[in-house]
Amino acid sequence: MGSLKGKDILHGNQFSRKEIDVILKIASDFKKELKKKDSLTLLRGKILATLFYEPSTRTRLSFEAAMQRLGGGVIGMGSVESSSVAKGETLADTVQTVCQYADAIVIRHPRTGSAKEAADVAPIPVINAGDGTGQHPTQALLDIYTIKKEIGSLKNLTIAMVGDLKNGRTVHALVELLSLFQTRLYFVSPGALRMPEAITANLKGKGIDVVETEDMMKAASESDLLYMTRIQKERFEDLSEYERIKGYYIIDGDFLGKLKKKITILHPLPRVNEISPEVDSYPGAAYFRQVRNGVFIRMALLAMVLGKR
């Protein structure tokens, strides 16, 4: 059985290099198996509960697809407004209730640290699908998987992360994993949306080469991969500030023409205007392949925490 049996998935820094290798291998195996048959029976009889207190398309649907591809079932509380949360039920009580029905929980919540709160009271595995501006570890794992598939290796890469690095839970988790591979990192953002200093200092303390800049073209010209993120309107108290910087970084045909080199482009999605639709046909535009990979990674994680791999 895998070393993740019965464990919670909460933070990007919880994984060892060996565990990441195992997760990626299991995900690849599931991808191959799904080419032979539409679904498996590995988790038949198991139930996954999805607790989403914030909107989600890719994460929620890919977890549901992953569980169903493995032969398991899925239950969810629907919208927050239609659940007992609207009556004032606490997160702890909701989680302890759901544990009576399910074998694992996936939770997304607007409060940083909420997934840990859920895990502290749950006797079953809890998977963090995004806790406020904190972490999104399963997204980081599917990103690592995608980088390896697109580029062929995770070693000796230079990666530029662009956009809202202050509030971006996807990049907060991803840099934790990339630090295990001694990746060189460019952090590209407006001054108000820089990567939190604690994260940057931690990376530098590990010997990671980190360059902070506002110049996306310079960073892209020296990188193997651009990881774009949207400027997150919902994180702004002052909407006039959002309007001022929402179009700060945009990848379009003109940008790629000036770049004069092939580059891989990822984005956790949804996008707003930071990647023009004309880029979708660019060979290095891998963000929809990235979406697909989320199913395989989440299949691997579900099988592992439930002791079937």
Summary of the structure (lengths in Angstrom):
residues: 309
radius of gyration: 19.2
end to end distance: 5.0
largest distance: 56.8
contacts: 1044
relative contact order: 0.17
helix: 47%
strand: 15%
